[in-house]
């Protein structure tokens, strides 16, 4: 679902992208997968910025999750959250 959200975002369907990313975040949270939850939050931050909003809180939440799970340096966090 995250990949669908990225595709929709890149195609300009911000509403559909947001819905797909919300679903993706819920799935990863239910699975207890913190790293993928953080990745979705980072993608949601990019979407929020494209919408003209403030991505800071989403970015901070994603980075905090990384730090809580042993990813400590800024370089490692950026690598973990990078979209691919």
The first five atom37 places (N, CA, C, CB, O) and aatype in JSON, in Angstrom:
{
  "aatype": [20, 20, 20, 20, 20, 20, 20, 20, 20, 20, 20, 20, 20, 20, 20, 20, 20, 20, 20, 20, 20, 20, 20, 20, 20, 20, 20, 20, 20, 20, 20, 20, 20, 20, 20, 20, 20, 20, 20, 20, 20, 20, 20, 20, 20, 20, 20, 20, 20, 20, 20, 20, 20, 20, 20, 20, 20, 20, 20, 20, 20, 20, 20, 20, 20, 20, 20, 20, 20, 20, 20, 20, 20, 20, 20, 20, 20, 20, 20, 20, 20, 20, 20, 20],
  "atom_mask": [
    [1, 1, 1, 1, 1],
    [1, 1, 1, 1, 1],
    [1, 1, 1, 1, 1],
    [1, 1, 1, 1, 1],
    [1, 1, 1, 1, 1],
    [1, 1, 1, 1, 1],
    [1, 1, 1, 1, 1],
    [1, 1, 1, 1, 1],
    [1, 1, 1, 1, 1],
    [1, 1, 1, 1, 1],
    [1, 1, 1, 1, 1],
    [1, 1, 1, 1, 1],
    [1, 1, 1, 1, 1],
    [1, 1, 1, 1, 1],
    [1, 1, 1, 1, 1],
    [1, 1, 1, 1, 1],
    [1, 1, 1, 1, 1],
    [1, 1, 1, 1, 1],
    [1, 1, 1, 1, 1],
    [1, 1, 1, 1, 1],
    [1, 1, 1, 1, 1],
    [1, 1, 1, 1, 1],
    [1, 1, 1, 1, 1],
    [1, 1, 1, 1, 1],
    [1, 1, 1, 1, 1],
    [1, 1, 1, 1, 1],
    [1, 1, 1, 1, 1],
    [1, 1, 1, 1, 1],
    [1, 1, 1, 1, 1],
    [1, 1, 1, 1, 1],
    [1, 1, 1, 1, 1],
    [1, 1, 1, 1, 1],
    [1, 1, 1, 1, 1],
    [1, 1, 1, 1, 1],
    [1, 1, 1, 1, 1],
    [1, 1, 1, 1, 1],
    [1, 1, 1, 1, 1],
    [1, 1, 1, 1, 1],
    [1, 1, 1, 1, 1],
    [1, 1, 1, 1, 1],
    [1, 1, 1, 1, 1],
    [1, 1, 1, 1, 1],
    [1, 1, 1, 1, 1],
    [1, 1, 1, 1, 1],
    [1, 1, 1, 1, 1],
    [1, 1, 1, 1, 1],
    [1, 1, 1, 1, 1],
    [1, 1, 1, 1, 1],
    [1, 1, 1, 1, 1],
    [1, 1, 1, 1, 1],
    [1, 1, 1, 1, 1],
    [1, 1, 1, 1, 1],
    [1, 1, 1, 1, 1],
    [1, 1, 1, 1, 1],
    [1, 1, 1, 1, 1],
    [1, 1, 1, 1, 1],
    [1, 1, 1, 1, 1],
    [1, 1, 1, 1, 1],
    [1, 1, 1, 1, 1],
    [1, 1, 1, 1, 1],
    [1, 1, 1, 1, 1],
    [1, 1, 1, 1, 1],
    [1, 1, 1, 1, 1],
    [1, 1, 1, 1, 1],
    [1, 1, 1, 1, 1],
    [1, 1, 1, 1, 1],
    [1, 1, 1, 1, 1],
    [1, 1, 1, 1, 1],
    [1, 1, 1, 1, 1],
    [1, 1, 1, 1, 1],
    [1, 1, 1, 1, 1],
    [1, 1, 1, 1, 1],
    [1, 1, 1, 1, 1],
    [1, 1, 1, 1, 1],
    [1, 1, 1, 1, 1],
    [1, 1, 1, 1, 1],
    [1, 1, 1, 1, 1],
    [1, 1, 1, 1, 1],
    [1, 1, 1, 1, 1],
    [1, 1, 1, 1, 1],
    [1, 1, 1, 1, 1],
    [1, 1, 1, 1, 1],
    [1, 1, 1, 1, 1],
    [1, 1, 1, 1, 1]
  ],
  "atom_positions": [
    [[0.82, -1.2, 0.0], [0.0, 0.0, 0.0], [0.86, 1.27, 0.0], [-0.93, 0.0, 1.21], [0.49, 2.28, -0.59]],
    [[2.01, 1.2, 0.67], [2.89, 2.38, 0.65], [3.31, 2.69, -0.78], [4.13, 2.15, 1.54], [3.32, 3.85, -1.19]],
    [[3.67, 1.66, -1.52], [4.11, 1.88, -2.9], [2.98, 2.47, -3.74], [4.61, 0.56, -3.52], [3.22, 3.31, -4.6]],
    [[1.75, 2.03, -3.5], [0.6, 2.61, -4.2], [0.49, 4.09, -3.83], [-0.73, 1.86, -3.83], [0.24, 4.93, -4.7]],
    [[0.68, 4.39, -2.56], [0.65, 5.78, -2.12], [1.72, 6.63, -2.79], [0.81, 5.86, -0.62], [1.46, 7.77, -3.17]],
    [[2.91, 6.07, -2.93], [3.99, 6.8, -3.61], [3.65, 7.04, -5.07], [5.31, 6.04, -3.5], [3.86, 8.14, -5.6]],
    [[3.12, 6.02, -5.71], [2.74, 6.14, -7.12], [1.66, 7.21, -7.3], [2.25, 4.78, -7.66], [1.76, 8.07, -8.17]],
    [[0.64, 7.14, -6.47], [-0.44, 8.13, -6.57], [0.07, 9.54, -6.28], [-1.58, 7.78, -5.6], [-0.32, 10.5, -6.95]],
    [[0.95, 9.65, -5.31], [1.53, 10.96, -4.98], [2.29, 11.5, -6.19], [2.48, 10.86, -3.76], [2.13, 12.66, -6.56]],
    [[3.13, 10.65, -6.79], [3.93, 11.08, -7.93], [3.08, 11.41, -9.14], [4.92, 10.01, -8.28], [3.51, 12.16, -10.02]],
    [[1.88, 10.87, -9.2], [0.96, 11.17, -10.3], [0.05, 12.35, -9.99], [0.11, 9.94, -10.62], [-0.78, 12.74, -10.81]],
    [[0.22, 12.93, -8.79], [-0.55, 14.12, -8.43], [-1.86, 13.85, -7.72], [-0.82, 14.9, -9.63], [-2.61, 14.79, -7.44]],
    [[-2.16, 12.59, -7.43], [-3.39, 12.25, -6.71], [-3.1, 12.25, -5.22], [-3.96, 10.86, -7.18], [-2.9, 11.2, -4.61]],
    [[-3.07, 13.43, -4.64], [-2.69, 13.57, -3.24], [-3.72, 12.95, -2.3], [-2.49, 15.01, -2.9], [-3.35, 12.4, -1.26]],
    [[-4.98, 13.04, -2.65], [-6.03, 12.45, -1.8], [-5.89, 10.93, -1.78], [-7.44, 12.85, -2.31], [-5.88, 10.32, -0.71]],
    [[-5.79, 10.33, -2.94], [-5.63, 8.88, -3.03], [-4.35, 8.42, -2.37], [-5.65, 8.43, -4.47], [-4.31, 7.38, -1.72]],
    [[-3.29, 9.2, -2.54], [-2.01, 8.89, -1.92], [-2.14, 8.88, -0.4], [-0.95, 9.9, -2.35], [-1.66, 7.97, 0.27]],
    [[-2.79, 9.9, 0.13], [-2.97, 9.98, 1.58], [-3.75, 8.8, 2.12], [-3.69, 11.27, 1.94], [-3.41, 8.26, 3.18]],
    [[-4.78, 8.39, 1.4], [-5.58, 7.24, 1.83], [-4.74, 5.96, 1.82], [-6.81, 7.07, 0.92], [-4.8, 5.17, 2.77]],
    [[-3.98, 5.76, 0.76], [-3.14, 4.56, 0.67], [-2.08, 4.55, 1.77], [-2.47, 4.47, -0.71], [-1.8, 3.5, 2.35]],
    [[-1.5, 5.71, 2.05], [-0.48, 5.77, 3.09], [-1.07, 5.56, 4.48], [0.25, 7.1, 3.03], [-0.43, 4.95, 5.34]],
    [[-2.28, 6.06, 4.7], [-2.95, 5.81, 5.99], [-3.18, 4.31, 6.18], [-4.3, 6.58, 6.06], [-2.95, 3.76, 7.26]],
    [[-3.63, 3.65, 5.12], [-3.85, 2.2, 5.19], [-2.54, 1.48, 5.43], [-4.51, 1.69, 3.89], [-2.48, 0.56, 6.25]],
    [[-1.51, 1.88, 4.73], [-0.2, 1.28, 4.89], [0.31, 1.44, 6.32], [0.8, 1.89, 3.91], [0.82, 0.49, 6.92]],
    [[0.17, 2.63, 6.87], [0.63, 2.87, 8.23], [-0.13, 1.99, 9.22], [0.45, 4.36, 8.6], [0.47, 1.44, 10.14]],
    [[-1.42, 1.84, 9.02], [-2.21, 1.0, 9.91], [-1.77, -0.46, 9.82], [-3.7, 1.12, 9.56], [-1.71, -1.16, 10.84]],
    [[-1.46, -0.93, 8.63], [-1.01, -2.31, 8.46], [0.31, -2.53, 9.18], [-0.86, -2.65, 6.96], [0.45, -3.49, 9.94]],
    [[1.29, -1.65, 8.95], [2.59, -1.82, 9.58], [2.5, -1.68, 11.1], [3.58, -0.8, 9.03], [3.2, -2.39, 11.83]],
    [[1.65, -0.78, 11.57], [1.48, -0.64, 13.02], [0.87, -1.92, 13.61], [0.58, 0.58, 13.35], [1.3, -2.38, 14.67]],
    [[-0.12, -2.48, 12.93], [-0.74, -3.72, 13.41], [0.25, -4.87, 13.43], [-1.94, -4.08, 12.53], [0.18, -5.74, 14.3]],
    [[1.17, -4.87, 12.49], [2.2, -5.91, 12.44], [3.32, -5.66, 13.46], [2.79, -5.98, 11.03], [4.15, -6.54, 13.71]],
    [[3.34, -4.46, 14.03], [4.4, -4.11, 14.96], [5.72, -3.81, 14.29], [4.59, -5.21, 15.94], [6.78, -3.92, 14.9]],
    [[5.67, -3.43, 13.02], [6.88, -3.15, 12.25], [7.19, -1.65, 12.33], [6.71, -3.6, 10.77], [6.7, -0.85, 11.54]],
    [[8.02, -1.3, 13.3], [8.33, 0.1, 13.57], [9.08, 0.77, 12.42], [9.14, 0.21, 14.83], [8.79, 1.91, 12.08]],
    [[10.05, 0.08, 11.82], [10.83, 0.7, 10.76], [9.96, 1.05, 9.56], [11.96, -0.22, 10.33], [10.08, 2.14, 9.0]],
    [[9.08, 0.13, 9.17], [8.21, 0.44, 8.04], [7.17, 1.49, 8.4], [7.53, -0.82, 7.55], [6.75, 2.27, 7.54]],
    [[6.76, 1.53, 9.66], [5.87, 2.62, 10.09], [6.59, 3.94, 9.95], [5.41, 2.4, 11.56], [6.01, 4.92, 9.48]],
    [[7.86, 3.99, 10.34], [8.66, 5.21, 10.2], [8.81, 5.6, 8.73], [10.04, 5.04, 10.85], [8.74, 6.78, 8.39]],
    [[9.02, 4.62, 7.88], [9.15, 4.91, 6.44], [7.86, 5.51, 5.88], [9.53, 3.63, 5.67], [7.9, 6.43, 5.06]],
    [[6.74, 4.98, 6.3], [5.46, 5.53, 5.84], [5.31, 6.97, 6.34], [4.27, 4.66, 6.33], [4.88, 7.84, 5.59]],
    [[5.67, 7.21, 7.59], [5.58, 8.57, 8.12], [6.46, 9.53, 7.32], [5.99, 8.59, 9.59], [6.05, 10.66, 7.06]],
    [[7.63, 9.09, 6.93], [8.52, 9.94, 6.13], [7.89, 10.23, 4.76], [9.9, 9.26, 5.95], [7.98, 11.35, 4.25]],
    [[7.25, 9.22, 4.19], [6.57, 9.43, 2.9], [5.38, 10.36, 3.06], [6.12, 8.08, 2.31], [5.1, 11.18, 2.19]],
    [[4.68, 10.22, 4.18], [3.56, 11.13, 4.45], [4.06, 12.56, 4.64], [2.79, 10.67, 5.7], [3.36, 13.51, 4.29]],
    [[5.26, 12.72, 5.2], [5.84, 14.05, 5.35], [6.09, 14.69, 3.99], [7.16, 13.98, 6.16], [5.82, 15.87, 3.79]],
    [[6.61, 13.91, 3.06], [6.83, 14.42, 1.7], [5.51, 14.83, 1.06], [7.54, 13.36, 0.83], [5.41, 15.88, 0.43]],
    [[4.5, 14.0, 1.23], [3.16, 14.32, 0.71], [2.64, 15.61, 1.33], [2.18, 13.16, 0.98], [2.11, 16.47, 0.63]],
    [[2.79, 15.74, 2.63], [2.3, 16.94, 3.32], [2.99, 18.19, 2.78], [2.53, 16.82, 4.84], [2.35, 19.22, 2.59]],
    [[4.28, 18.09, 2.53], [5.02, 19.22, 1.98], [4.5, 19.57, 0.58], [6.52, 18.91, 1.92], [4.35, 20.75, 0.25]],
    [[4.24, 18.56, -0.24], [3.71, 18.81, -1.58], [2.32, 19.44, -1.53], [3.65, 17.51, -2.36], [1.95, 20.2, -2.42]],
    [[1.57, 19.13, -0.5], [0.24, 19.73, -0.31], [0.32, 21.16, 0.19], [-0.57, 18.89, 0.67], [-0.69, 21.86, 0.26]],
    [[1.53, 21.6, 0.55], [1.71, 22.95, 1.07], [1.63, 23.01, 2.58], [0.69, 23.86, 0.48], [1.57, 24.1, 3.16]],
    [[1.63, 21.85, 3.22], [1.56, 21.8, 4.67], [2.93, 21.74, 5.32], [0.74, 20.62, 5.1], [3.96, 21.88, 4.66]],
    [[2.92, 21.52, 6.6], [4.15, 21.47, 7.39], [4.49, 20.01, 7.7], [4.01, 22.3, 8.71], [3.76, 19.35, 8.44]],
    [[5.59, 19.5, 7.13], [5.95, 18.1, 7.32], [6.76, 17.81, 8.59], [6.71, 17.63, 6.14], [7.09, 16.65, 8.85]],
    [[7.08, 18.83, 9.35], [8.05, 18.69, 10.44], [7.62, 17.64, 11.47], [8.24, 20.03, 11.13], [8.45, 16.81, 11.86]],
    [[6.38, 17.64, 11.91], [5.98, 16.7, 12.95], [6.04, 15.26, 12.46], [4.56, 17.02, 13.44], [6.42, 14.36, 13.22]],
    [[5.67, 15.02, 11.2], [5.75, 13.67, 10.64], [7.2, 13.22, 10.5], [5.04, 13.61, 9.27], [7.54, 12.08, 10.82]],
    [[8.04, 14.12, 10.03], [9.47, 13.81, 9.9], [10.08, 13.5, 11.26], [10.22, 14.98, 9.23], [10.83, 12.54, 11.41]],
    [[9.75, 14.32, 12.24], [10.28, 14.13, 13.59], [9.83, 12.8, 14.18], [9.85, 15.29, 14.51], [10.62, 12.09, 14.81]],
    [[8.57, 12.45, 13.98], [8.06, 11.17, 14.48], [8.79, 9.99, 13.84], [6.54, 11.06, 14.22], [9.14, 9.03, 14.52]],
    [[9.01, 10.08, 12.54], [9.73, 9.01, 11.83], [11.16, 8.89, 12.36], [9.75, 9.29, 10.31], [11.64, 7.78, 12.6]],
    [[11.83, 10.01, 12.54], [13.21, 10.0, 13.05], [13.26, 9.48, 14.49], [13.81, 11.4, 12.98], [14.18, 8.74, 14.85]],
    [[12.29, 9.85, 15.29], [12.24, 9.38, 16.68], [12.08, 7.86, 16.74], [11.09, 10.06, 17.43], [12.71, 7.2, 17.57]],
    [[11.25, 7.31, 15.88], [11.07, 5.86, 15.83], [12.4, 5.19, 15.48], [9.98, 5.47, 14.79], [12.77, 4.19, 16.09]],
    [[13.1, 5.75, 14.52], [14.41, 5.2, 14.15], [15.35, 5.19, 15.35], [15.04, 5.99, 13.0], [15.98, 4.18, 15.64]],
    [[15.45, 6.31, 16.04], [16.35, 6.41, 17.18], [15.96, 5.4, 18.28], [16.34, 7.84, 17.75], [16.83, 4.8, 18.9]],
    [[14.66, 5.23, 18.5], [14.19, 4.29, 19.52], [14.55, 2.85, 19.17], [12.68, 4.41, 19.68], [14.58, 1.98, 20.05]],
    [[14.83, 2.6, 17.9], [15.14, 1.25, 17.46], [16.6, 1.09, 17.02], [14.23, 0.85, 16.32], [16.94, 0.22, 16.22]],
    [[17.46, 1.97, 17.57], [18.89, 1.79, 17.4], [19.52, 2.4, 16.17], [19.18, 0.39, 17.4], [20.7, 2.17, 15.9]],
    [[18.77, 3.17, 15.42], [19.33, 3.86, 14.25], [19.62, 5.28, 14.73], [18.33, 3.84, 12.99], [18.71, 6.1, 14.84]],
    [[20.89, 5.56, 15.01], [21.19, 6.77, 15.75], [21.76, 7.94, 14.99], [22.1, 6.45, 16.76], [21.48, 9.09, 15.35]],
    [[22.53, 7.71, 13.95], [23.14, 8.84, 13.27], [22.2, 9.41, 12.21], [24.47, 8.42, 12.62], [21.35, 8.71, 11.67]],
    [[22.36, 10.69, 11.94], [21.52, 11.33, 10.93], [21.67, 10.64, 9.57], [21.88, 12.82, 10.8], [20.7, 10.47, 8.84]],
    [[22.89, 10.24, 9.25], [23.14, 9.56, 7.98], [22.39, 8.23, 7.92], [24.66, 9.33, 7.77], [21.78, 7.9, 6.9]],
    [[22.44, 7.46, 8.99], [21.74, 6.17, 9.02], [20.23, 6.34, 8.99], [22.15, 5.39, 10.27], [19.52, 5.56, 8.36]],
    [[19.74, 7.37, 9.67], [18.3, 7.64, 9.65], [17.86, 8.01, 8.24], [17.93, 8.78, 10.64], [16.85, 7.5, 7.75]],
    [[18.61, 8.88, 7.59], [18.28, 9.27, 6.21], [18.27, 8.06, 5.3], [19.28, 10.32, 5.69], [17.4, 7.94, 4.44]],
    [[19.23, 7.17, 5.49], [19.28, 5.96, 4.68], [18.09, 5.05, 4.94], [20.58, 5.21, 4.94], [17.52, 4.49, 4.01]],
    [[17.72, 4.91, 6.21], [16.59, 4.04, 6.57], [15.27, 4.56, 6.05], [16.51, 3.89, 8.08], [14.38, 3.78, 5.71]],
    [[15.14, 5.88, 5.97], [13.86, 6.5, 5.58], [13.8, 6.83, 4.09], [13.63, 7.76, 6.38], [12.76, 7.29, 3.61]],
    [[14.87, 6.61, 3.38], [14.92, 6.95, 1.95], [13.91, 6.11, 1.17], [16.35, 6.73, 1.4], [13.78, 4.91, 1.37]],
    [[13.21, 6.78, 0.28], [12.25, 6.06, -0.58], [13.02, 5.36, -1.7], [11.19, 7.04, -1.18], [13.92, 5.94, -2.31]],
    [[12.65, 4.1, -1.94], [13.28, 3.31, -2.99], [12.3, 2.39, -3.61], [14.46, 2.54, -2.47], [12.65, 1.64, -4.52]]
  ]
}
